[in-house]
Amino acid sequence: MSFTKPIVRVTWHDAQDNNSTWANEKDVEEWGSTSCVIVSVGFLVSKTERYVTLAADWDDEDKNYGRITKIPAQMVQELQELREIGHQSLDAAGKK
């Protein structure tokens, strides 16, 4: 089995919740002026006009992705390819 996907670093703006039930107007204005910039690294599963989809894990035996993140494309500030990884299955001893 051969698995090849680029590993990417995505810098993006996340939506936020103020973690509070009630806040006065001054606190809301201060909180609203900040941003929540996230950096995610993973296998680039897909990139479309609407979404960038990353996976942190790959299960070589079952051919499944794990810990998948789907980021709206409009929230992406930067997408940088770190490297493309080519992987061949290894046995239990770590040999190809």
C-alpha positions in Angstrom: 0.0 0.0 0.0 1.2 3.4 -0.8 -0.1 6.6 0.9 0.9 10.0 -0.3 -0.5 13.2 1.0 1.1 16.6 1.5 1.6 17.8 5.1 0.5 21.4 5.5 0.4 24.2 8.0 -2.9 26.2 7.9 -3.2 29.5 9.7 -6.9 30.4 10.1 -9.3 32.6 12.0 -11.6 30.6 14.2 -15.1 31.6 15.5 -15.2 32.4 19.2 -17.5 32.0 22.1 -17.0 34.3 25.1 -17.5 31.4 27.5 -19.8 33.6 29.6 -23.5 33.8 30.0 -23.7 37.5 30.5 -21.3 40.4 29.6 -21.7 44.2 29.6 -21.3 46.2 26.5 -17.7 47.4 27.3 -16.6 43.8 27.8 -18.2 42.7 24.6 -16.6 45.5 22.6 -13.2 44.6 24.0 -13.6 40.9 23.4 -15.0 41.6 19.9 -11.9 43.5 18.9 -9.6 40.4 19.5 -9.2 37.6 17.0 -8.7 33.9 17.5 -5.9 32.8 15.1 -5.3 29.1 14.9 -2.4 27.1 13.4 -3.2 23.5 12.3 -0.9 21.0 10.9 -1.9 17.7 9.2 -2.4 15.7 6.0 -4.2 17.8 3.4 -7.2 15.6 2.5 -8.9 18.1 0.2 -9.0 21.7 -0.7 -12.1 23.1 -2.4 -13.5 26.6 -3.0 -15.5 26.1 0.3 -13.3 24.1 2.6 -9.8 22.9 3.5 -9.9 19.5 5.1 -7.0 18.2 7.2 -6.5 14.9 9.0 -4.1 14.4 11.9 -4.0 10.6 11.6 -4.0 7.9 8.9 -4.9 4.2 9.8 -2.9 2.2 7.2 -4.7 -1.1 8.1 -8.3 0.1 7.7 -7.5 3.0 5.2 -9.2 5.6 7.4 -8.4 9.2 8.5 -8.6 10.3 12.1 -9.0 13.6 13.9 -10.4 15.4 10.8 -10.7 19.2 10.7 -12.8 21.0 8.1 -12.0 24.7 7.9 -14.1 27.1 5.8 -11.9 28.5 3.1 -12.9 32.1 3.8 -11.3 31.7 7.3 -7.9 30.5 5.9 -5.2 33.2 6.2 -2.4 31.0 4.9 -1.8 27.4 3.7 1.8 26.3 3.5 2.9 22.9 2.2 5.6 21.6 4.6 6.4 18.5 2.7 4.9 15.6 0.8 5.1 12.4 2.6 5.3 9.1 0.8 4.6 6.1 3.0 4.8 2.4 2.4 3.4 0.0 4.9 5.8 -1.2 7.6 5.7 -4.5 9.4 5.6 -4.7 13.2 9.4 -4.4 13.3 9.3 -1.1 11.4 10.6 -2.7 8.1 9.1 -2.1 4.7 
